[in-house]
C-alpha cells in the first residue's frame, strides 16, 4: 500500500456520495421515459465521475489490485453504453430495456466497488504510522 501515512485521513469510501441511490433512481426513470433523457445523461456522468475519482485515488496511492481493476473494467462498458443511449435520443442501438439492464448492472457492481473501498480504508487504518 503506497503512502499509508499520507493518505490515512482520505477515505476511499468518501468518494462514493450518499446520493448514489438517487442518481440510479433518476437514470432508471429516464430510461423508462418518465423523466427527460438529459436527466439520465447527467446522472450517468455523475456516476462516471465517481468511478474516475476512485481510479485516480488508486493511482495516486499506487494501488494496483487485479480484483479492483477488474471491477472498474466491468463498470466502464455499461457506463459508456448508457452515455450512448441517453445521447442518441431513441436513434441508437439500445432500447429502454437495455438501458435498465445496464443501469441495474452498474448499480450492483458499484456497490461491490464501494465495499472494496471500505476494505481499502480498513487496510490503510491498520497501517502503522
Backbone as CSV, one residue per row, in Angstrom:
resi,resn,N_x,N_y,N_z,CA_x,CA_y,CA_z,C_x,C_y,C_z
1,UNK,0.846,-1.172,0.000,0.000,0.000,0.000,0.893,1.238,0.000
2,UNK,0.707,2.057,-0.980,1.537,3.245,-1.097,1.106,4.350,-0.150
3,UNK,2.041,4.921,0.557,1.865,6.143,1.332,0.758,6.077,2.395
4,UNK,0.732,5.058,3.251,-0.366,4.953,4.218,-0.483,6.161,5.134
5,UNK,0.626,6.712,5.563,0.577,7.853,6.479,-0.004,9.083,5.766
6,UNK,0.425,9.301,4.541,-0.003,10.476,3.783,-1.508,10.469,3.509
7,UNK,-2.075,9.300,3.268,-3.479,9.219,2.865,-4.408,8.654,3.937
8,UNK,-3.905,8.490,5.139,-4.686,7.860,6.206,-6.050,8.515,6.401
9,UNK,-6.139,9.816,6.305,-7.397,10.524,6.556,-8.239,10.742,5.306
10,UNK,-7.751,10.333,4.163,-8.506,10.454,2.920,-9.136,9.095,2.618
11,UNK,-10.386,8.968,2.936,-11.082,7.690,2.829,-11.590,7.436,1.414
12,UNK,-11.378,6.214,0.966,-11.898,5.802,-0.335,-13.430,5.830,-0.331
13,UNK,-14.007,5.378,0.762,-15.467,5.311,0.823,-16.101,6.696,0.660
14,UNK,-15.422,7.736,1.095,-15.951,9.097,0.988,-16.115,9.536,-0.470
15,UNK,-15.489,8.823,-1.384,-15.607,9.148,-2.806,-16.952,8.711,-3.387
16,UNK,-17.675,7.910,-2.626,-18.985,7.414,-3.049,-20.048,8.220,-2.304
17,UNK,-20.651,9.190,-2.965,-21.589,10.063,-2.268,-22.828,9.303,-1.772
18,UNK,-23.419,9.779,-0.683,-24.621,9.124,-0.157,-25.819,9.253,-1.111
19,UNK,-25.694,10.080,-2.119,-26.781,10.299,-3.087,-26.723,9.341,-4.280
20,UNK,-25.853,8.352,-4.243,-25.744,7.421,-5.372,-27.074,6.742,-5.693
21,UNK,-27.807,6.354,-4.667,-29.104,5.710,-4.913,-30.032,6.645,-5.687
22,UNK,-29.953,7.929,-5.396,-30.759,8.924,-6.102,-30.339,9.001,-7.570
23,UNK,-29.027,8.974,-7.821,-28.528,9.009,-9.201,-29.116,7.848,-10.004
24,UNK,-29.076,6.669,-9.402,-29.594,5.495,-10.105,-31.110,5.594,-10.316
25,UNK,-31.801,6.112,-9.340,-33.245,6.294,-9.475,-33.559,7.185,-10.681
26,UNK,-32.818,8.267,-10.844,-33.053,9.192,-11.963,-32.679,8.552,-13.305
27,UNK,-31.649,7.737,-13.310,-31.283,7.037,-14.552,-32.387,6.062,-14.932
28,UNK,-32.870,5.299,-13.963,-33.967,4.366,-14.247,-35.195,5.110,-14.776
29,UNK,-35.555,6.207,-14.133,-36.719,6.980,-14.573,-36.529,7.502,-15.998
30,UNK,-35.349,7.961,-16.301,-35.068,8.475,-17.644,-35.081,7.354,-18.678
31,UNK,-34.543,6.210,-18.300,-34.536,5.064,-19.223,-35.958,4.628,-19.545
32,UNK,-36.831,4.707,-18.560,-38.233,4.293,-18.748,-39.056,5.352,-19.474
33,UNK,-38.482,6.542,-19.608,-39.186,7.608,-20.315,-40.055,8.478,-19.430
34,UNK,-39.973,8.309,-18.109,-40.785,9.140,-17.220,-40.083,10.431,-16.818
35,UNK,-38.834,10.542,-17.162,-38.032,11.758,-16.932,-37.256,12.058,-18.205
36,UNK,-36.836,13.299,-18.374,-36.089,13.655,-19.598,-34.778,12.878,-19.720
37,UNK,-34.396,12.600,-20.946,-33.146,11.885,-21.229,-31.939,12.640,-20.688
38,UNK,-32.007,13.948,-20.729,-30.895,14.772,-20.235,-30.628,14.510,-18.753
39,UNK,-31.698,14.246,-18.007,-31.545,13.948,-16.587,-30.793,12.627,-16.400
40,UNK,-31.147,11.636,-17.186,-30.432,10.360,-17.138,-28.978,10.531,-17.526
41,UNK,-28.742,11.278,-18.598,-27.364,11.518,-19.063,-26.543,12.213,-17.985
42,UNK,-27.151,13.190,-17.334,-26.451,13.936,-16.280,-26.038,13.003,-15.141
43,UNK,-26.938,12.123,-14.740,-26.636,11.235,-13.620,-25.654,10.121,-14.004
44,UNK,-25.668,9.706,-15.248,-24.631,8.774,-15.718,-23.272,9.468,-15.620
45,UNK,-23.226,10.728,-16.001,-21.980,11.497,-15.904,-21.515,11.602,-14.456
46,UNK,-22.435,11.845,-13.542,-22.065,11.935,-12.119,-21.471,10.624,-11.619
47,UNK,-22.069,9.519,-12.021,-21.556,8.205,-11.611,-20.191,7.950,-12.248
48,UNK,-20.046,8.325,-13.501,-18.753,8.165,-14.180,-17.667,8.954,-13.464
49,UNK,-18.016,10.124,-12.968,-17.044,10.945,-12.228,-16.639,10.278,-10.913
50,UNK,-17.573,9.620,-10.259,-17.256,8.882,-9.033,-16.237,7.787,-9.344
51,UNK,-16.492,7.051,-10.417,-15.594,5.964,-10.820,-14.212,6.526,-11.174
52,UNK,-14.182,7.616,-11.912,-12.898,8.223,-12.296,-12.136,8.746,-11.076
53,UNK,-12.852,9.328,-10.140,-12.220,9.831,-8.915,-11.599,8.677,-8.126
54,UNK,-12.317,7.569,-8.056,-11.807,6.390,-7.364,-10.558,5.855,-8.063
55,UNK,-10.611,5.768,-9.385,-9.456,5.300,-10.150,-8.252,6.208,-9.930
56,UNK,-8.482,7.509,-9.920,-7.388,8.465,-9.708,-6.783,8.307,-8.313
57,UNK,-7.625,8.077,-7.319,-7.124,7.886,-5.956,-6.288,6.610,-5.852
58,UNK,-6.724,5.561,-6.532,-5.939,4.326,-6.551,-4.568,4.566,-7.175
59,UNK,-4.554,5.280,-8.287,-3.294,5.576,-8.978,-2.394,6.446,-8.102
60,UNK,-2.986,7.435,-7.447,-2.209,8.337,-6.596,-1.554,7.576,-5.445
61,UNK,-2.255,6.595,-4.940,-1.734,5.795,-3.834,-0.917,4.595,-4.321
62,UNK,-0.825,4.462,-5.614,-0.064,3.382,-6.246,-0.599,2.008,-5.834
63,UNK,-1.921,1.889,-5.880,-2.570,0.622,-5.554,-3.025,-0.026,-6.850
64,UNK,-2.530,-1.214,-7.086,-2.932,-1.969,-8.275,-3.318,-3.374,-7.829
65,UNK,-4.594,-3.566,-7.610,-5.104,-4.887,-7.231,-5.964,-5.379,-8.382
66,UNK,-5.672,-6.570,-8.831,-6.353,-7.117,-10.003,-7.866,-7.135,-9.837
67,UNK,-8.342,-7.471,-8.659,-9.789,-7.561,-8.464,-10.460,-6.188,-8.595
68,UNK,-9.814,-5.154,-8.097,-10.366,-3.805,-8.212,-10.314,-3.344,-9.664
69,UNK,-9.199,-3.618,-10.322,-9.074,-3.238,-11.732,-10.130,-3.949,-12.582
70,UNK,-10.383,-5.207,-12.278,-11.410,-5.958,-12.999,-12.786,-5.329,-12.760
71,UNK,-13.056,-4.974,-11.530,-14.335,-4.349,-11.186,-14.518,-3.036,-11.946
72,UNK,-13.472,-2.262,-12.020,-13.533,-0.992,-12.756,-13.788,-1.227,-14.242
73,UNK,-13.147,-2.241,-14.795,-13.374,-2.573,-16.206,-14.806,-3.026,-16.435
74,UNK,-15.359,-3.780,-15.479,-16.733,-4.262,-15.595,-17.733,-3.106,-15.640
75,UNK,-17.441,-2.036,-14.966,-18.343,-0.881,-14.893,-18.202,0.024,-16.118
76,UNK,-17.017,0.086,-16.673,-16.737,1.025,-17.762,-17.627,0.817,-18.996
77,UNK,-17.742,-0.408,-19.449,-18.512,-0.669,-20.666,-19.983,-0.271,-20.521
78,UNK,-20.697,-0.732,-19.481,-22.096,-0.322,-19.373,-22.281,1.180,-19.179
79,UNK,-21.350,1.839,-18.494,-21.450,3.298,-18.370,-21.342,3.956,-19.740
80,UNK,-20.426,3.463,-20.557,-20.295,4.009,-21.918,-21.563,3.763,-22.728
81,UNK,-22.150,2.592,-22.564,-23.380,2.269,-23.281,-24.535,3.156,-22.825
82,UNK,-24.614,3.423,-21.548,-25.661,4.310,-21.041,-25.463,5.743,-21.544
83,UNK,-24.231,6.186,-21.593,-23.944,7.508,-22.135,-24.424,7.588,-23.581
84,UNK,-24.125,6.549,-24.342,-24.565,6.493,-25.736,-26.094,6.469,-25.820
85,UNK,-26.721,5.668,-24.997,-28.181,5.546,-25.021,-28.850,6.913,-24.810
86,UNK,-28.415,7.628,-23.798,-29.054,8.904,-23.495,-28.703,9.997,-24.500
87,UNK,-27.611,9.854,-25.209,-27.246,10.866,-26.202,-27.883,10.619,-27.569
88,UNK,-28.366,9.408,-27.812,-28.911,9.056,-29.125,-30.376,9.443,-29.311
89,UNK,-31.064,9.768,-28.242,-32.469,10.169,-28.296,-33.342,9.199,-29.086
90,UNK,-33.200,7.916,-28.782,-34.042,6.907,-29.411,-33.544,6.402,-30.741
91,UNK,-32.459,6.948,-31.256,-31.939,6.537,-32.556,-30.752,5.593,-32.453
92,UNK,-30.353,5.255,-31.246,-29.200,4.377,-31.060,-29.588,2.914,-31.150
93,UNK,-28.617,2.083,-30.883,-28.851,0.642,-30.989,-29.447,0.044,-29.725
94,UNK,-29.467,0.798,-28.626,-30.024,0.309,-27.375,-31.485,0.739,-27.228
95,UNK,-32.249,-0.069,-26.506,-33.612,0.321,-26.183,-33.719,0.551,-24.682
96,UNK,-34.903,0.918,-24.216,-35.040,1.246,-22.798,-34.787,0.040,-21.895
97,UNK,-35.129,-1.132,-22.370,-34.875,-2.341,-21.569,-33.360,-2.555,-21.416
98,UNK,-32.619,-2.363,-22.503,-31.152,-2.459,-22.427,-30.619,-1.465,-21.399
99,UNK,-31.129,-0.242,-21.459,-30.665,0.798,-20.535,-30.961,0.427,-19.088
100,UNK,-32.120,-0.153,-18.843,-32.458,-0.571,-17.484,-31.535,-1.695,-17.005
101,UNK,-31.240,-2.622,-17.878,-30.357,-3.739,-17.521,-28.945,-3.229,-17.239
102,UNK,-28.444,-2.349,-18.108,-27.113,-1.777,-17.876,-27.084,-0.983,-16.569
103,UNK,-28.140,-0.235,-16.303,-28.203,0.554,-15.069,-28.189,-0.352,-13.852
104,UNK,-28.974,-1.401,-13.893,-29.019,-2.354,-12.791,-27.646,-2.987,-12.566
105,UNK,-26.984,-3.347,-13.641,-25.660,-3.955,-13.547,-24.666,-2.978,-12.913
106,UNK,-24.664,-1.736,-13.387,-23.729,-0.742,-12.843,-24.005,-0.506,-11.356
107,UNK,-25.271,-0.431,-11.001,-25.628,-0.220,-9.601,-25.081,-1.360,-8.729
108,UNK,-25.245,-2.575,-9.185,-24.755,-3.737,-8.447,-23.228,-3.735,-8.352
109,UNK,-22.572,-3.482,-9.468,-21.105,-3.511,-9.494,-20.501,-2.343,-8.717
110,UNK,-21.157,-1.206,-8.746,-20.663,-0.058,-7.986,-20.790,-0.327,-6.483
111,UNK,-21.807,-1.067,-6.106,-21.963,-1.471,-4.711,-20.772,-2.340,-4.281
112,UNK,-20.363,-3.255,-5.145,-19.187,-4.081,-4.856,-17.929,-3.215,-4.740
113,UNK,-17.819,-2.242,-5.631,-16.655,-1.358,-5.615,-16.615,-0.549,-4.318
114,UNK,-17.761,-0.132,-3.864,-17.842,0.606,-2.600,-17.371,-0.286,-1.444
115,UNK,-17.770,-1.555,-1.456,-17.307,-2.496,-0.432,-15.789,-2.626,-0.467
116,UNK,-15.226,-2.659,-1.667,-13.770,-2.739,-1.798,-13.124,-1.474,-1.234
117,UNK,-13.769,-0.342,-1.426,-13.252,0.916,-0.890,-13.203,0.863,0.636
118,UNK,-14.242,0.312,1.242,-14.272,0.173,2.699,-13.126,-0.728,3.167
119,UNK,-12.900,-1.812,2.448,-11.798,-2.719,2.794,-10.446,-2.021,2.676
120,UNK,-10.276,-1.229,1.633,-9.027,-0.479,1.476,-8.844,0.511,2.630
121,UNK,-9.921,1.176,3.022,-9.843,2.110,4.149,-9.420,1.383,5.419
122,UNK,-9.952,0.182,5.615,-9.585,-0.602,6.803,-8.104,-0.979,6.761
123,UNK,-7.631,-1.359,5.562,-6.216,-1.690,5.425,-5.335,-0.491,5.712
124,UNK,-5.738,0.690,5.215,-4.965,1.908,5.457,-4.961,2.252,6.927
125,UNK,-6.100,2.082,7.593,-6.190,2.407,9.031,-5.317,1.487,9.862
126,UNK,-5.129,0.261,9.397,-4.339,-0.721,10.121,-2.834,-0.522,9.940
127,UNK,-2.450,0.274,8.971,-1.023,0.501,8.707,-0.394,1.294,9.847
128,UNK,0.813,0.917,10.239,1.495,1.695,11.297,1.865,3.084,10.779
129,UNK,1.857,4.028,11.660,2.188,5.414,11.279,3.652,5.676,11.261
